[in-house]
Amino acid sequence: MRQRPTRLRASVRRPRPSTETSTSARSIERAPFYAVAVVPAPLATSLGLRVGPEAQVIGEHGQPVPGLYACGNDANSAMGPEYPGAGCQIGAGLTFGYLAARHAARTASRRG
């Protein structure tokens, strides 16, 4: 581990061909140096809170919980138990966030 920073600094200092335009590699010269462990983890979840068609959270008795909404990774996935790839919950999060906001606004306007 002690040799790695020296080896990396040497590779960053080498002249690069003009076809390489990496701006992310920089030489680190002065301490302190810090490290963090990187370990594999699940990419995402596919089970969240059960929601209805307007993103209202469904309670334990099968009825919507008034004023409680969930979307994105906090809601049960529209993809079921599958996760087709990075970002698949973004569209569901936007859609159900919109539906939740509309429902909340309608509910609030009825209350006056």
N, C-alpha and C positions, 0 to 999 in steps of 0.2 A: 504494500500500500504506500509506503514512503517513496518508492521509485516512480510511481504513477504520476504525481504532479510534475515532476521533473521531465518525464517523457512527454507529457501532454504540452507543457510549455515549449519544449523544443519543437514539437510538431506545429504549433501555432506560429512560431517565429519563422518557419521556413517560407520562402517566397512561394506564392501560389500562381498557377497558370492564370492568364487573364480570363479564361472561360469559367473559372470558379469565382463565384461572387458571394461566398458565405460571409455574413456579417455577424454571425453568432459566436464564432470562435475568437476568444480573446485570451491573452496571456494573463495569468494571475501571479503577481510577483511578491506581494507582501502578505504576511500573516495578519490576523488569524485566519485559519482555514477551518471550515466546518463541513461535516458530512451528515447525510441522512440516509437511513436504510430505506431502500425501495424494494417492496415485496409484492408479489402478485396478489390481486384482490378481485372480487367480482366486478365486472364492468358496469352492471346496473341491476336493478331489481325488476321483477315483473309482477310482484304481489304487493299491493298497497291497500289503502282503505277502499272499501266497496263504495262506489258512487252510482248515482242515477244519471239519467240522460242530461240533466242540467248541472252536473258536477256536485250535487249535494251528497254529502256523506250519508250512507245508509247505516242506521243504528242496529243494535243487536236484535231488535224486534222487527226488522224489515222496513222500518219507516225512516224517511229523511230526518236528519237532525237539523232543526231550524237554525239557519245562519252559519252552518258549517259546510265548507266546500273543500274539495281536493282536486288537484290536477297534476299532470306530469308524473314524476316518479313517486309522488305521494299518493297517487290514486292507483287502483288496480289497472294493470296495463290493458290497453285496447288490443294489444297483440296476443293476449292470453299468456300462456306460459313461455312464449318464445321471445327472443330479443334479436331481431334481424340485423342490428348493427348500430354503431355509434350515432347518436342523434335521433333515433326513431321516436323518442318520447317528446322531442321538441315540438313537433306538429300537434301531438295530442295535448301537450301542455298549453300551447297557444289556443287551440280550439276549445278545450274545456275551460280554460281561464276566461275566455270570451263568454262562453255560455254561463259560467258562474257569475260573472259580472252583470250580465243582462238579467239573470234571475234575481240577484241581490238588489239590483236597481228597481225592478218591478215590485219586489216584495216591500222595499222601503217606501216606494211611492204610494202603495196601498195603505200603509200605516199613517201616512200623512206627515 
